[in-house]
Amino acid sequence: MIEFYKYDILNGYEDIVALTTTKNTQYEYSFSLALHTGEDKSKIISNRQKLLKSLNLEDYSIVLANQTHSCNISVINDTTSKGWEDENSAVVDTDALMTNQKGVLLGILTADCVPVLLYDNQKGVVLAIHAGWRGTACGIAQKSVAKMQEMYNSNPKDIQAIIAPSIGKCCYEVDIEVAKHFKDIDGAYRKIGDKYMLDLPYINKIQLIQSGLDEKSIYLSSVCTSCNNESFFSYRKECGCSGRFLSLIGMKMI
């Protein structure tokens, strides 16, 4: 049985799909969904097909990006799958995907970085963000909200946000060269000796609030991928790993 996280903050919105997959040792590569990490691609594609079948979403299009830790945002204006059945068709050099197309699911693959999912229920727009420390440092969450405003006249007060499972401040140790990018954000890190425990999920939450979202409209996961390595791939915990889990958001066809 395929298990995944769904998010209570979107209860009541029947037109939306939002979820995060988990590890599952019953499937190939513990149910990794990444094509770019060297595994047998046919087995990864089989995992992907099984996911969609379990969700009754086989007729939906899925769009993935070639994530590069940038602040680049791509607007998806068609209903063609990208990066789902083959790696080469993924959206190039992009770490945020946005669409107003129904029947299109936007996906982010991670193994510690922060997946952020946004939904404007008034304008009918969804957005999926991959926020590692570099993307967070350049404000990818804020730039994404600004892009929603620019393209669709979104009001930040209408946006619901999910900050999905990712590495927590309990486990994300960085040096001063990384921590210094966040020195102006109270609570961004805790200093221990010459190391810093960075709280990337919290920083993204603050950036969303600074963009105008209501705090009550932001779901901040308390699940650390490193602490919960039995359920999630964690690059840090596993000292490098090839597995990736998937966070998806999209609007239903109906």
Backbone as CSV, one residue per row, in Angstrom:
resi,resn,N_x,N_y,N_z,CA_x,CA_y,CA_z,C_x,C_y,C_z
1,MET,0.846,-1.200,0.000,0.000,0.000,0.000,0.878,1.245,0.000
2,ILE,0.559,2.184,-0.871,1.322,3.419,-0.960,0.768,4.426,0.044
3,GLU,1.648,4.957,0.888,1.239,5.935,1.893,1.831,7.296,1.559
4,PHE,1.108,8.325,1.919,1.579,9.680,1.644,0.939,10.647,2.625
5,TYR,1.545,11.817,2.732,1.011,12.888,3.577,0.012,13.723,2.791
6,LYS,-1.117,14.037,3.431,-2.022,15.054,2.908,-2.130,16.138,3.974
7,TYR,-2.700,17.274,3.638,-2.576,18.452,4.493,-3.940,19.031,4.859
8,ASP,-4.196,19.075,6.175,-5.497,19.515,6.681,-5.809,20.964,6.319
9,ILE,-4.781,21.770,6.097,-5.020,23.186,5.810,-5.839,23.362,4.524
10,LEU,-5.826,22.337,3.668,-6.586,22.413,2.422,-7.905,21.659,2.490
11,ASN,-8.274,21.172,3.681,-9.598,20.565,3.838,-10.672,21.587,3.478
12,GLY,-11.646,21.165,2.739,-12.702,22.079,2.310,-12.509,22.566,0.890
13,TYR,-11.300,22.398,0.353,-11.043,22.749,-1.049,-11.078,21.454,-1.857
14,GLU,-12.240,21.131,-2.387,-12.414,19.853,-3.072,-11.741,19.808,-4.433
15,ASP,-11.317,20.972,-4.938,-10.747,21.023,-6.284,-9.231,20.903,-6.294
16,ILE,-8.611,20.603,-5.154,-7.158,20.644,-5.075,-6.576,19.276,-4.703
17,VAL,-5.424,18.972,-5.261,-4.643,17.801,-4.884,-3.325,18.311,-4.306
18,ALA,-2.985,17.887,-3.107,-1.710,18.271,-2.497,-1.257,17.140,-1.586
19,LEU,-0.051,16.648,-1.795,0.430,15.516,-1.015,1.945,15.411,-1.102
20,THR,2.500,14.632,-0.178,3.925,14.316,-0.168,4.076,12.812,0.012
21,THR,4.878,12.194,-0.831,5.077,10.747,-0.732,6.061,10.412,0.386
22,THR,6.107,9.139,0.737,7.021,8.659,1.764,7.786,7.440,1.238
23,LYS,8.812,7.047,1.975,9.526,5.818,1.658,8.585,4.613,1.793
24,ASN,8.884,3.585,1.003,8.102,2.358,1.117,8.959,1.199,0.604
25,THR,9.408,0.350,1.503,10.326,-0.727,1.132,9.647,-1.838,0.332
26,GLN,8.341,-1.784,0.159,7.646,-2.765,-0.674,7.893,-2.511,-2.162
27,TYR,8.423,-1.310,-2.469,8.614,-0.937,-3.870,10.090,-0.725,-4.175
28,GLU,10.409,-0.662,-5.451,11.788,-0.505,-5.886,12.423,0.757,-5.300
29,TYR,13.670,0.619,-4.842,14.448,1.743,-4.317,13.695,2.488,-3.213
30,SER,12.957,1.717,-2.404,12.169,2.288,-1.297,11.205,3.371,-1.768
31,PHE,10.731,3.207,-2.983,9.754,4.100,-3.606,10.343,5.480,-3.912
32,SER,11.615,5.511,-4.288,12.184,6.753,-4.825,11.475,7.096,-6.127
33,LEU,11.335,8.399,-6.390,10.627,8.859,-7.583,11.510,9.744,-8.462
34,ALA,12.837,9.636,-8.288,13.763,10.496,-9.026,14.416,9.748,-10.186
35,LEU,14.406,10.379,-11.354,15.047,9.802,-12.526,16.501,10.223,-12.686
36,HIS,16.935,11.218,-11.946,18.242,11.831,-12.196,19.361,11.305,-11.298
37,THR,19.082,10.265,-10.521,20.055,9.858,-9.500,20.735,8.524,-9.786
38,GLY,20.563,7.984,-10.992,21.351,6.828,-11.395,20.694,5.475,-11.281
39,GLU,19.479,5.391,-10.738,18.801,4.095,-10.653,18.247,3.688,-12.026
40,ASP,17.791,2.448,-12.091,17.136,1.933,-13.289,15.891,2.777,-13.566
41,LYS,15.911,3.514,-14.653,14.827,4.466,-14.930,13.483,3.768,-15.110
42,SER,13.498,2.566,-15.681,12.231,1.862,-15.893,11.553,1.531,-14.562
43,LYS,12.356,1.261,-13.543,11.784,0.937,-12.226,11.263,2.202,-11.527
44,ILE,11.955,3.313,-11.732,11.469,4.581,-11.173,10.168,4.985,-11.848
45,ILE,10.109,4.839,-13.158,8.881,5.172,-13.886,7.742,4.276,-13.432
46,SER,8.054,3.023,-13.145,7.029,2.112,-12.619,6.527,2.611,-11.265
47,ASN,7.425,3.083,-10.407,7.003,3.672,-9.130,6.073,4.846,-9.367
48,ARG,6.429,5.698,-10.318,5.610,6.871,-10.621,4.220,6.467,-11.102
49,GLN,4.162,5.460,-11.950,2.873,5.000,-12.460,2.013,4.420,-11.344
50,LYS,2.649,3.691,-10.436,1.915,3.112,-9.306,1.363,4.204,-8.393
51,LEU,2.122,5.282,-8.222,1.635,6.397,-7.409,0.366,6.979,-8.010
52,LEU,0.402,7.291,-9.293,-0.767,7.902,-9.933,-1.962,6.957,-9.917
53,LYS,-1.715,5.675,-10.121,-2.813,4.708,-10.086,-3.443,4.647,-8.704
54,SER,-2.611,4.694,-7.662,-3.141,4.626,-6.297,-3.986,5.846,-5.956
55,LEU,-3.736,6.961,-6.641,-4.457,8.206,-6.388,-5.586,8.443,-7.374
56,ASN,-5.763,7.526,-8.321,-6.750,7.691,-9.395,-6.491,8.970,-10.200
57,LEU,-5.220,9.214,-10.474,-4.822,10.427,-11.199,-4.073,10.083,-12.492
58,GLU,-4.338,8.927,-13.048,-3.600,8.460,-14.220,-3.817,9.341,-15.446
59,ASP,-4.921,10.078,-15.498,-5.205,10.936,-16.652,-4.642,12.349,-16.491
60,TYR,-3.958,12.596,-15.384,-3.430,13.934,-15.129,-2.033,14.087,-15.739
61,SER,-1.679,15.325,-16.020,-0.326,15.647,-16.466,0.512,16.015,-15.251
62,ILE,1.772,15.641,-15.265,2.685,15.961,-14.173,3.865,16.728,-14.741
63,VAL,4.213,17.814,-14.072,5.320,18.657,-14.515,6.385,18.687,-13.427
64,LEU,7.597,18.311,-13.807,8.749,18.364,-12.923,9.816,19.252,-13.550
65,ALA,10.738,19.714,-12.734,11.789,20.620,-13.203,13.167,20.005,-13.007
66,ASN,14.102,20.480,-13.780,15.519,20.234,-13.529,15.951,21.240,-12.467
67,GLN,15.852,20.831,-11.199,16.087,21.732,-10.068,17.574,22.046,-9.924
68,THR,17.893,23.336,-9.809,19.303,23.749,-9.798,19.641,24.680,-8.638
69,HIS,18.788,24.744,-7.610,19.015,25.628,-6.461,19.056,27.098,-6.894
70,SER,18.211,27.431,-7.853,18.122,28.802,-8.371,16.931,29.512,-7.745
71,CYS,16.681,30.728,-8.229,15.442,31.429,-7.905,14.580,31.575,-9.153
72,ASN,14.779,30.696,-10.115,14.039,30.764,-11.373,12.647,30.165,-11.217
73,ILE,11.663,30.840,-11.788,10.258,30.442,-11.720,9.751,30.242,-13.140
74,SER,9.105,29.121,-13.407,8.552,28.851,-14.727,7.030,28.753,-14.648
75,VAL,6.367,29.431,-15.578,4.909,29.388,-15.678,4.527,28.321,-16.693
76,ILE,3.665,27.410,-16.294,3.234,26.319,-17.151,1.863,26.675,-17.729
77,ASN,1.823,26.863,-19.037,0.592,27.322,-19.691,-0.109,26.244,-20.508
78,ASP,0.411,25.028,-20.485,-0.222,23.952,-21.251,-0.427,22.745,-20.344
79,THR,-0.995,21.695,-20.890,-1.326,20.514,-20.092,-0.499,19.302,-20.503
80,THR,0.717,19.550,-20.952,1.623,18.476,-21.344,2.516,18.079,-20.168
81,SER,2.648,16.778,-19.937,3.571,16.324,-18.899,5.006,16.681,-19.277
82,LYS,5.780,17.004,-18.262,7.184,17.366,-18.474,8.035,16.722,-17.387
83,GLY,9.048,15.962,-17.800,9.947,15.351,-16.839,9.383,14.148,-16.117
84,TRP,8.236,13.657,-16.519,7.595,12.562,-15.802,7.964,11.195,-16.381
85,GLU,7.890,11.067,-17.693,8.213,9.800,-18.328,9.657,9.733,-18.806
86,ASP,10.300,10.872,-18.865,11.721,10.914,-19.190,12.324,12.181,-18.609
87,GLU,13.591,12.090,-18.236,14.277,13.199,-17.570,14.502,14.386,-18.497
88,ASN,14.699,14.119,-19.767,15.079,15.176,-20.709,13.983,16.202,-20.955
89,SER,12.739,15.846,-20.705,11.636,16.775,-20.965,11.308,17.657,-19.763
90,ALA,12.058,17.518,-18.656,11.811,18.347,-17.469,12.059,19.818,-17.794
91,VAL,11.370,20.694,-17.088,11.555,22.137,-17.270,12.980,22.494,-16.848
92,VAL,13.676,23.200,-17.704,15.109,23.423,-17.520,15.385,24.518,-16.490
93,ASP,16.380,24.267,-15.614,16.944,25.278,-14.719,15.863,26.070,-13.982
94,THR,15.043,25.356,-13.240,13.899,25.961,-12.566,13.721,25.347,-11.186
95,ASP,13.378,26.187,-10.208,13.114,25.688,-8.859,11.745,26.101,-8.328
96,ALA,10.913,26.680,-9.191,9.512,26.947,-8.839,8.672,26.819,-10.103
97,LEU,7.569,26.123,-9.973,6.645,25.893,-11.082,5.288,26.458,-10.716
98,MET,4.632,27.153,-11.662,3.348,27.793,-11.395,2.405,27.540,-12.558
99,THR,1.128,27.303,-12.257,0.144,27.121,-13.319,-1.257,27.467,-12.844
100,ASN,-2.105,27.810,-13.816,-3.539,27.942,-13.570,-4.314,26.899,-14.366
101,GLN,-3.602,25.918,-14.898,-4.199,24.867,-15.713,-4.742,23.749,-14.833
102,LYS,-5.992,23.395,-15.011,-6.561,22.271,-14.276,-6.072,20.957,-14.881
103,GLY,-5.941,19.962,-14.023,-5.471,18.667,-14.479,-3.970,18.570,-14.610
104,VAL,-3.255,19.566,-14.115,-1.796,19.573,-14.155,-1.266,19.549,-12.721
105,LEU,-0.424,18.564,-12.419,0.173,18.454,-11.093,1.624,18.899,-11.169
106,LEU,2.000,19.808,-10.304,3.367,20.313,-10.240,4.110,19.577,-9.132
107,GLY,5.332,19.128,-9.422,6.049,18.314,-8.452,7.434,18.824,-8.111
108,ILE,7.824,18.593,-6.858,9.155,18.922,-6.350,9.754,17.655,-5.732
109,LEU,10.963,17.308,-6.152,11.669,16.144,-5.619,12.706,16.602,-4.598
110,THR,12.686,16.008,-3.408,13.599,16.444,-2.350,14.088,15.269,-1.505
111,ALA,15.158,15.550,-0.761,15.675,14.606,0.238,16.345,15.411,1.338
112,ASP,15.707,16.451,1.795,16.080,17.358,2.890,15.676,18.808,2.595
113,CYS,15.831,19.252,1.336,15.445,20.622,0.996,13.956,20.840,1.262
114,VAL,13.544,22.088,1.252,12.191,22.448,1.664,11.248,22.524,0.457
115,PRO,10.216,21.664,0.422,9.170,21.819,-0.590,8.094,22.777,-0.056
116,VAL,7.760,23.787,-0.860,6.719,24.740,-0.495,5.636,24.686,-1.567
117,LEU,4.396,24.469,-1.141,3.266,24.374,-2.056,2.300,25.517,-1.778
118,LEU,1.916,26.251,-2.817,1.032,27.399,-2.673,-0.226,27.210,-3.503
119,TYR,-1.351,27.715,-2.971,-2.631,27.634,-3.674,-3.427,28.906,-3.444
120,ASP,-3.719,29.609,-4.542,-4.612,30.767,-4.509,-5.998,30.277,-4.896
121,ASN,-6.874,30.165,-3.901,-8.189,29.585,-4.136,-9.139,30.531,-4.844
122,GLN,-8.800,31.808,-4.937,-9.649,32.778,-5.622,-9.315,32.873,-7.115
123,LYS,-8.053,32.898,-7.442,-7.637,33.013,-8.837,-7.425,31.660,-9.506
124,GLY,-7.398,30.597,-8.704,-7.168,29.280,-9.279,-5.755,29.114,-9.793
125,VAL,-4.784,29.265,-8.896,-3.373,29.167,-9.257,-2.662,28.291,-8.221
126,VAL,-1.783,27.411,-8.700,-0.955,26.619,-7.792,0.509,26.838,-8.123
127,LEU,1.356,26.620,-7.126,2.784,26.839,-7.293,3.539,25.868,-6.400
128,ALA,4.603,25.257,-6.942,5.444,24.335,-6.185,6.872,24.848,-6.202
129,ILE,7.483,24.918,-5.020,8.805,25.521,-4.860,9.777,24.517,-4.253
130,HIS,10.991,24.495,-4.784,12.110,23.767,-4.193,13.027,24.795,-3.548
131,ALA,13.103,24.770,-2.220,13.873,25.784,-1.491,14.972,25.137,-0.660
132,GLY,16.151,24.997,-1.243,17.335,24.673,-0.471,17.854,25.954,0.159
133,TRP,19.034,25.908,0.750,19.490,27.134,1.412,19.797,28.220,0.396
134,ARG,20.288,27.853,-0.776,20.591,28.868,-1.788,19.319,29.540,-2.300
135,GLY,18.308,28.729,-2.607,17.044,29.296,-3.055,16.385,30.136,-1.974
136,THR,16.485,29.670,-0.729,15.921,30.438,0.381,16.674,31.749,0.562
137,ALA,17.993,31.709,0.412,18.799,32.924,0.559,18.438,33.970,-0.498
138,CYS,18.079,33.533,-1.690,17.707,34.495,-2.730,16.213,34.776,-2.751
139,GLY,15.491,34.257,-1.752,14.087,34.611,-1.572,13.142,33.995,-2.573
140,ILE,13.314,32.707,-2.881,12.473,32.098,-3.901,10.997,32.071,-3.507
141,ALA,10.696,31.925,-2.217,9.292,31.935,-1.790,8.670,33.310,-2.022
142,GLN,9.386,34.351,-1.651,8.889,35.719,-1.856,8.741,36.032,-3.338
143,LYS,9.712,35.624,-4.124,9.650,35.883,-5.566,8.500,35.119,-6.215
144,SER,8.195,33.959,-5.680,7.088,33.175,-6.210,5.751,33.850,-5.942
145,VAL,5.576,34.356,-4.728,4.345,35.091,-4.412,4.230,36.328,-5.302
146,ALA,5.329,37.034,-5.483,5.327,38.210,-6.353,4.954,37.836,-7.782
147,LYS,5.414,36.665,-8.232,5.085,36.195,-9.583,3.602,35.884,-9.706
148,MET,3.014,35.322,-8.669,1.568,35.069,-8.668,0.794,36.377,-8.767
149,GLN,1.282,37.393,-8.079,0.641,38.702,-8.152,0.781,39.307,-9.552
150,GLU,1.976,39.184,-10.110,2.240,39.754,-11.427,1.430,39.070,-12.530
151,MET,1.397,37.743,-12.503,0.780,36.984,-13.593,-0.725,36.859,-13.456
152,TYR,-1.209,36.724,-12.225,-2.624,36.403,-12.026,-3.346,37.356,-11.095
153,ASN,-2.663,38.427,-10.690,-3.253,39.409,-9.781,-3.691,38.759,-8.468
154,SER,-2.899,37.821,-7.994,-3.218,37.137,-6.740,-3.106,38.094,-5.564
155,ASN,-3.994,37.912,-4.607,-3.910,38.608,-3.328,-3.265,37.650,-2.332
156,PRO,-2.122,38.006,-1.737,-1.466,37.095,-0.796,-2.378,36.591,0.310
157,LYS,-3.402,37.352,0.658,-4.320,36.937,1.718,-5.191,35.754,1.275
158,ASP,-5.217,35.482,-0.020,-6.001,34.357,-0.533,-5.155,33.103,-0.725
159,ILE,-3.882,33.180,-0.400,-2.968,32.066,-0.670,-2.822,31.166,0.561
160,GLN,-3.032,29.883,0.346,-2.757,28.864,1.357,-1.377,28.283,1.063
161,ALA,-0.574,28.039,2.088,0.785,27.560,1.894,1.063,26.317,2.736
162,ILE,1.784,25.395,2.136,2.241,24.187,2.829,3.760,24.161,2.773
163,ILE,4.397,24.080,3.925,5.838,23.855,4.006,6.001,22.403,4.433
164,ALA,6.327,21.559,3.472,6.275,20.110,3.643,7.497,19.596,4.421
165,PRO,7.500,18.308,4.772,8.634,17.739,5.503,9.979,18.037,4.852
166,SER,10.933,18.426,5.684,12.276,18.801,5.234,13.193,18.749,6.450
167,ILE,14.474,18.923,6.242,15.398,18.830,7.369,15.164,19.991,8.344
168,GLY,15.147,19.683,9.634,14.834,20.680,10.647,16.069,21.274,11.298
169,LYS,15.840,22.267,12.119,16.951,22.938,12.816,17.656,21.993,13.788
170,CYS,17.001,20.895,14.132,17.605,19.903,15.014,18.779,19.193,14.349
171,CYS,18.780,19.167,13.010,19.745,18.344,12.281,20.541,19.075,11.207
172,TYR,20.133,20.299,10.851,20.769,20.960,9.712,21.902,21.865,10.179
173,GLU,23.081,21.279,10.287,24.265,22.000,10.739,24.979,22.637,9.550
174,VAL,25.243,23.951,9.646,25.941,24.675,8.583,27.045,25.535,9.202
175,ASP,27.884,26.093,8.330,28.933,26.986,8.827,28.519,28.441,8.656
176,ILE,29.366,29.348,9.055,29.052,30.769,9.025,28.806,31.265,7.602
177,GLU,29.457,30.650,6.613,29.298,31.093,5.231,27.873,30.896,4.738
178,VAL,27.182,29.900,5.267,25.766,29.699,4.940,24.888,30.517,5.883
179,ALA,25.168,30.437,7.177,24.320,31.102,8.170,24.246,32.610,7.964
180,LYS,25.326,33.216,7.483,25.360,34.679,7.354,24.297,35.220,6.407
181,HIS,23.811,34.391,5.507,22.772,34.841,4.578,21.450,35.123,5.304
182,PHE,21.314,34.627,6.521,20.036,34.716,7.233,20.169,35.466,8.560
183,LYS,21.221,36.233,8.704,21.500,36.894,9.986,20.467,37.938,10.355
184,ASP,19.698,38.437,9.375,18.702,39.459,9.657,17.338,38.887,10.044
185,ILE,17.235,37.575,10.103,15.976,36.924,10.460,16.091,36.354,11.871
186,ASP,15.355,36.925,12.810,15.378,36.433,14.179,14.933,34.976,14.222
187,GLY,15.721,34.143,14.889,15.362,32.739,15.035,15.735,31.863,13.859
188,ALA,16.507,32.409,12.916,16.867,31.636,11.723,17.796,30.477,12.056
189,TYR,18.600,30.633,13.102,19.538,29.579,13.472,19.896,29.682,14.946
190,ARG,20.484,28.583,15.434,21.010,28.531,16.803,22.496,28.226,16.706
191,LYS,23.320,29.059,17.333,24.772,28.893,17.248,25.255,27.923,18.318
192,ILE,26.046,26.936,17.891,26.651,25.981,18.811,28.135,25.919,18.477
193,GLY,28.964,26.539,19.289,30.385,26.608,18.990,30.599,27.396,17.714
194,ASP,31.301,26.801,16.764,31.517,27.483,15.493,30.573,26.976,14.413
195,LYS,29.529,26.252,14.835,28.531,25.748,13.901,27.178,26.397,14.161
196,TYR,26.301,26.299,13.188,24.985,26.934,13.257,23.938,25.906,12.848
197,MET,22.877,25.809,13.649,21.768,24.915,13.332,20.696,25.749,12.641
198,LEU,20.589,25.565,11.338,19.756,26.425,10.497,18.335,25.893,10.394
199,ASP,17.364,26.793,10.476,15.949,26.421,10.437,15.328,26.887,9.119
200,LEU,15.586,26.144,8.050,15.099,26.530,6.723,13.570,26.551,6.617
201,PRO,12.847,25.578,7.183,11.385,25.656,7.088,10.841,26.943,7.723
202,TYR,11.344,27.278,8.889,10.910,28.502,9.570,11.246,29.749,8.752
203,ILE,12.435,29.793,8.170,12.824,30.956,7.365,11.868,31.136,6.191
204,ASN,11.494,30.036,5.555,10.541,30.143,4.441,9.175,30.626,4.923
205,LYS,8.784,30.201,6.112,7.530,30.701,6.672,7.598,32.213,6.875
206,ILE,8.684,32.703,7.446,8.842,34.140,7.667,8.816,34.885,6.336
207,GLN,9.459,34.342,5.331,9.472,34.996,4.028,8.073,35.055,3.418
208,LEU,7.271,34.028,3.636,5.889,34.052,3.142,5.061,35.097,3.887
209,ILE,5.256,35.190,5.181,4.553,36.220,5.957,4.966,37.608,5.483
210,GLN,6.256,37.792,5.232,6.740,39.072,4.722,6.162,39.397,3.348
211,SER,5.750,38.360,2.626,5.135,38.551,1.310,3.649,38.873,1.401
212,GLY,3.097,38.842,2.615,1.702,39.219,2.798,0.761,38.095,3.143
213,LEU,1.246,36.837,3.218,0.360,35.737,3.585,-0.007,35.838,5.062
214,ASP,-1.223,35.420,5.397,-1.620,35.313,6.799,-0.916,34.118,7.434
215,GLU,-0.423,34.303,8.632,0.270,33.211,9.305,-0.629,31.988,9.450
216,LYS,-1.913,32.210,9.704,-2.827,31.086,9.884,-3.077,30.322,8.588
217,SER,-2.671,30.897,7.467,-2.829,30.238,6.173,-1.583,29.473,5.755
218,ILE,-0.618,29.351,6.676,0.636,28.656,6.384,0.745,27.422,7.272
219,TYR,0.828,26.261,6.653,1.077,25.028,7.390,2.573,24.762,7.402
220,LEU,3.155,24.718,8.574,4.576,24.437,8.733,4.745,23.038,9.304
221,SER,5.260,22.129,8.496,5.440,20.759,8.966,6.453,20.717,10.102
222,SER,6.176,19.891,11.076,7.123,19.679,12.178,7.928,18.407,11.953
223,VAL,7.826,17.839,10.756,8.499,16.584,10.446,9.873,16.869,9.857
224,CYS,10.912,16.411,10.533,12.292,16.541,10.042,12.651,15.281,9.263
225,THR,13.111,15.451,8.039,13.435,14.298,7.201,14.614,13.496,7.741
226,SER,15.541,14.167,8.422,16.682,13.458,8.992,16.266,12.639,10.215
227,CYS,15.481,13.226,11.091,14.997,12.500,12.272,14.057,11.360,11.890
228,ASN,13.334,11.549,10.785,12.336,10.569,10.349,12.797,9.875,9.067
229,ASN,14.048,9.438,9.084,14.657,8.838,7.902,14.012,7.523,7.496
230,GLU,13.295,6.897,8.416,12.594,5.664,8.048,11.422,5.949,7.110
231,SER,10.934,7.188,7.114,9.805,7.562,6.269,10.183,8.458,5.099
232,PHE,11.331,9.157,5.220,11.722,10.113,4.192,13.198,9.943,3.828
233,PHE,13.506,10.152,2.574,14.905,10.183,2.162,15.561,11.419,2.767
234,SER,16.785,11.259,3.241,17.527,12.370,3.831,18.978,12.290,3.382
235,TYR,19.383,13.253,2.600,20.749,13.276,2.080,21.755,13.406,3.216
236,ARG,21.434,14.236,4.203,22.335,14.426,5.352,22.416,13.155,6.203
237,LYS,21.276,12.616,6.576,21.243,11.457,7.469,21.917,10.251,6.836
238,GLU,21.714,10.074,5.530,22.227,8.901,4.847,23.611,9.137,4.239
239,CYS,24.200,10.300,4.584,25.539,10.649,4.086,25.594,10.547,2.562
240,GLY,24.584,11.136,1.952,24.442,11.050,0.502,23.504,9.910,0.183
241,CYS,22.449,10.179,-0.568,21.526,9.115,-0.960,20.989,9.443,-2.342
242,SER,20.510,8.432,-3.025,19.984,8.661,-4.367,18.463,8.763,-4.379
243,GLY,17.811,8.421,-3.277,16.360,8.467,-3.241,15.812,9.877,-3.085
244,ARG,14.650,10.114,-3.654,13.939,11.373,-3.502,12.452,11.098,-3.322
245,PHE,11.822,11.844,-2.419,10.366,11.789,-2.325,9.774,12.982,-3.061
246,LEU,8.482,12.931,-3.305,7.819,13.881,-4.197,6.703,14.622,-3.473
247,SER,6.695,15.939,-3.625,5.567,16.760,-3.163,4.850,17.282,-4.397
248,LEU,3.532,17.089,-4.420,2.711,17.440,-5.585,1.609,18.393,-5.202
249,ILE,1.280,19.316,-6.128,0.089,20.142,-5.970,-0.504,20.418,-7.343
250,GLY,-1.835,20.420,-7.416,-2.501,20.725,-8.664,-3.996,20.830,-8.464
251,MET,-4.683,21.368,-9.461,-6.133,21.499,-9.415,-6.781,20.383,-10.213
252,LYS,-7.849,19.838,-9.677,-8.546,18.731,-10.328,-9.221,19.206,-11.627
253,MET,-9.452,18.248,-12.500,-10.090,18.551,-13.776,-11.533,18.983,-13.592
254,ILE,-12.210,18.435,-12.593,-13.638,18.727,-12.405,-13.810,20.047,-11.649
